[in-house]
């Protein structure tokens, strides 16, 4: 399994921005956005891969994994 699979990737519609917004909580601040949900997800996957490469290049430990932790259901309790 690739390290990138250990991080939750979220793409959701933003009424405020009128576009899809992608994020990877716990790994990268910010994210990406666009009009095509699939393209936003693909771009987000690349961002996650690049973030992991930067952690390794700077010899920093990766943040704790966010996938497999029932992240989506926990987020529902916040809303």
C-alpha positions as CSV (number, residue, x, y, z in Angstrom):
1,X,0.0,0.0,0.0
2,X,1.2,3.5,-0.9
3,X,1.7,5.9,2.0
4,X,-0.8,8.3,0.2
5,X,-3.6,5.7,0.8
6,X,-3.2,6.3,4.5
7,X,-4.7,9.8,4.3
8,X,-8.3,10.7,3.8
9,X,-9.0,12.7,0.7
10,X,-12.2,14.8,0.8
11,X,-13.9,16.4,-2.2
12,X,-17.0,18.4,-1.5
13,X,-19.2,21.0,-3.2
14,X,-18.8,24.5,-1.7
15,X,-21.9,26.7,-2.0
16,X,-19.9,29.7,-1.0
17,X,-17.2,29.2,-3.7
18,X,-19.6,27.5,-6.3
19,X,-17.0,24.8,-7.0
20,X,-15.7,21.5,-5.7
21,X,-13.0,21.8,-3.0
22,X,-10.5,19.0,-2.2
23,X,-8.7,18.7,1.1
24,X,-6.5,16.1,3.0
25,X,-7.0,17.0,6.7
26,X,-4.0,16.2,8.8
27,X,-1.6,16.2,6.0
28,X,-1.8,19.4,4.0
29,X,-3.2,22.9,4.7
30,X,-5.4,24.2,2.0
31,X,-6.1,22.0,-1.0
32,X,-7.4,22.5,-4.5
33,X,-10.7,23.4,-6.2
34,X,-12.4,23.3,-9.6
35,X,-15.6,22.7,-11.5
36,X,-15.0,19.0,-12.2
37,X,-15.3,16.7,-9.1
38,X,-13.1,14.0,-10.7
39,X,-10.4,16.4,-11.8
40,X,-10.3,17.9,-8.3
41,X,-9.9,14.5,-6.8
42,X,-7.1,13.6,-9.2
43,X,-5.3,16.9,-8.4
44,X,-5.8,16.3,-4.7
45,X,-4.2,12.8,-5.0
46,X,-1.1,14.5,-6.7
47,X,-1.0,17.1,-3.9
48,X,-1.0,14.3,-1.3
49,X,1.9,12.5,-3.1
50,X,3.9,15.7,-3.4
51,X,3.3,16.5,0.3
52,X,4.6,13.1,1.3
53,X,7.7,13.6,-0.9
54,X,8.4,16.9,0.8
55,X,8.1,15.3,4.2
56,X,10.6,12.7,3.2
57,X,12.9,15.2,1.5
58,X,13.0,17.3,4.6
59,X,13.5,14.2,6.7
60,X,10.4,14.9,8.8
61,X,8.1,12.1,10.0
62,X,4.7,11.8,8.3
63,X,1.7,13.0,10.3
64,X,-0.6,10.2,11.7
65,X,-2.7,8.5,9.1
66,X,-6.3,9.7,8.8
67,X,-7.8,6.9,6.7
68,X,-9.3,3.9,8.4
69,X,-10.2,5.9,11.4
70,X,-13.9,6.4,10.6
71,X,-13.0,10.0,9.7
72,X,-16.1,10.7,7.6
73,X,-18.5,9.6,10.4
74,X,-16.7,11.6,13.0
75,X,-16.9,14.7,10.7
76,X,-20.7,14.2,10.6
77,X,-20.8,14.7,14.4
78,X,-19.0,18.1,14.0
79,X,-21.6,19.5,11.5
